[in-house]
Each structure stands twice: as structure tokens, then as C-alpha cells.
Amino acid sequence: MPFEHLVDSRTLAAHLDEPGWILFDCRFSLADAGLGRRLYQQGHIPGARYAHLDEDLSSPPTPDTGRHPLPDPQALAARLGAWGVEAGSQVVVYDDAGGGFAVRLWWLLRWLGHRSVAVLDGGLPAWLAEGRPLTVTVPAPEPRRFEAHPDRQAWVGTAELAAALGTGRYALVDARAAERYRGEMEPIDPVAGHVPGALNIPFAGNLDANGHFLPPGRLAERFRARLGGLPPAQVVHSCGSGVNACHNLLAMELAGLTGSLLYPGSWSEWIRDPGRPVATGSESG
């Protein structure tokens, strides 16, 4: 039975030598784009490939896009194939940030039609806490053919979101920390605040004190408390650049609230046009 959401380190360790299991190290730092690769080179879970957020999992930004535009699906498919991923592969992704970066590749694979992908629950810290090994050996995978079947219905563009503001068509959920959402601080983007009407559900609240995802029942309570009886298909997830937003989307899937959408451009794309409205402070509808 494939793993489609989470996998624990014990299960991963038991399957680590199986050729059908493909592992990706997704460590990254917005403050230092080369840090994740350096850490990977210093030691990673055996067999893991390194997937760079900017170079592998995003297209180059343009004046009209956010910081991490979706990659070209065929280019990503070719890269996945070169990494040895094919239709029957069980993919596992991890980082050292509670899954905040690994969820990008989790979502991208699902977007392309590959459901057998799971985030390592607890990430690299959980692996190390259990005394499991690291290696500096970089794998040399045998290329495979990966066919992309991108689902255009899985995400919402900026124009569509802007047209839907105030209509009740979507509930926009902002995964950023509360102080960024409120506009009290903005360490990354040139404008502070949030899209008017967005709800703030910081993705860090999906995790327990040890960096593991909360049980499905608690996640369901967390999101239902904010979303009420809104159908998941009307929920759109955003953040700064469409990366951490995938964490809330995964949490809803774990909770059985399936079918929510991603706003890939997120805040960094919304503010590209100074004519779009900006809200600050607490939620106002």
C-alpha cells in the first residue's frame, strides 16, 4: 500500500535499500540559498537525492510572478526521470524545517499525477534522534521515464483569486506567521500585510513540540475551528511564495479534509501589482 501523506523514520529505514523507494533531501534556507546543498554534502540520509527549491522545484521568477513560480511540468518531469522516479516509485521527501520545504516537492508530485509521495514525519531531526545513519555518498540513479499529467484544477492563479475577492467563492488561508500576516514585520517581501479577507492559520501549528504532525483528529479540529463547515474544495492555501502553504494543504489532507487548492504565487506575487489591495492587522472577514 503506497504512502501518500506521511511516513515515519522506522518505516523508511526498513525500505531504504529497496530500489522502488526514492528519497529526496529538500533542505533550504531563504536567507542562504546554498545552505541546503552544503548541508546535504556534509551528510544526508543514504540514497537521498538533493532537490534545490530555486533550481529544481521552481521556475525563475519574473517581474509578474512570486518568488517561487511553479516549474515547467515537462522540465520537472525530465528531472524526476533523471533522478530515477517513475510511475511505480514510492517517493519520500524530507528537510530539517518541520516539512516546510519538503512539502513543495510533495505537492508538485501530486500536481503531476504521482500520488505515492510522503513527507518524512519529523524530518531529518527525527531520523538523527533515533540514531540512524547519514552518508556523504551521492547516489547515481539509473534514469527512468516519468510522465507528467499536471492538474490545472489543483491551483488558483492571481487573476482568478482577485476576481473572486469578496464573492465567497474561495476562503484564502495564509500559512505565514501571525506577525507577518498582520504586517507588523516583513523580512522577505517589499510590502507587509495580507490579501484582504484571508484567514491566518500558521503552518507551524500543524506540528507538535517534536516537529511531528499532529494526529489527524487534532488537525481536523484545528482547521474546522477556523473554516467552519466550508467545503475543502473552496479553500485556497497561500503563504509568502507558495511553499509553506503546501504544509497546510497536507495537514488538511491528513485530517480527511481533502481537495483544497494552492495559490502558488501567494503574497510575493499578489504585491507585484501595486493596484491590488493590501490589508494589515487582524482578520476582518
C-alpha positions, 0 to 999 in steps of 0.5 A: 500500500503506497504512502501518500501523506506521511511516513515515519523514520522506522518505516523508511529505514526498513525500505531504504535499500529497496530500489522502488523507494526514492528519497529526496533531501529538500533542505533550504534556507531563504536567507542562504540559498546554498545552505541546503546543498552544503548541508546535504554534502556534509551528510544526508540520509543514504540514497537521498537525492538533493532537490534545490527549491530555486533550481529544481522545484521552481521556475525563475521568477519574473517581474509578474510572478512570486518568488517561487513560480511553479516549474515547467511540468515537462522540465520537472518531469525530465528531472524526476526521470533523471533522478530515477522516479517513475510511475511505480516509485514510492517517493519520500521527501524530507528537510530539517524545517518541520516539512516546510520545504519538503512539502513543495516537492510533495505537492508538485508530485501530486500536481503531476499525477504521482500520488505515492509521495510522503513527507518524512514525519519529523524530518531529518531531526527525527531520523538523527534522534533515533540514531540512524545513519547519514552518508556523504555518498551521492547516489547515481540513479539509473534514469527512468521515464516519468510522465507528467499529467499536471492538474490545472484544477489543483491551483488558483492563479492571481487573476482568478483569486482577485476576481473572486475577492469578496464573492465567497467563492474561495476562503484564502488561508495564509500559512505565514506567521501571525506577525507577518500576516498582520504586517507588523514585520516583513523580512522577505517581501517589499510590502507587509500585510495580507490579501484582504479577507484571508484567514491566518492559520500558521503552518507551524501549528500543524506540528507538535513540540517534536516537529511531528504532525499532529494526529489527524483528529487534532488537525481536523479540529484545528482547521474546522475551528477556523473554516467552519463547515466550508467545503475543502474544495473552496479553500485556497492555501497561500503563504509568502511564495507558495511553499509553506502553504503546501504544509497546510494543504497536507495537514488538511489532507491528513485530517480527511479534509481533502481537495483544497487548492494552492495559490502558488504565487501567494503574497510575493506575487499578489504585491507585484501589482501595486493596484491590488489591495493590501490589508494589515492587522487582524482578520476582518472577514 
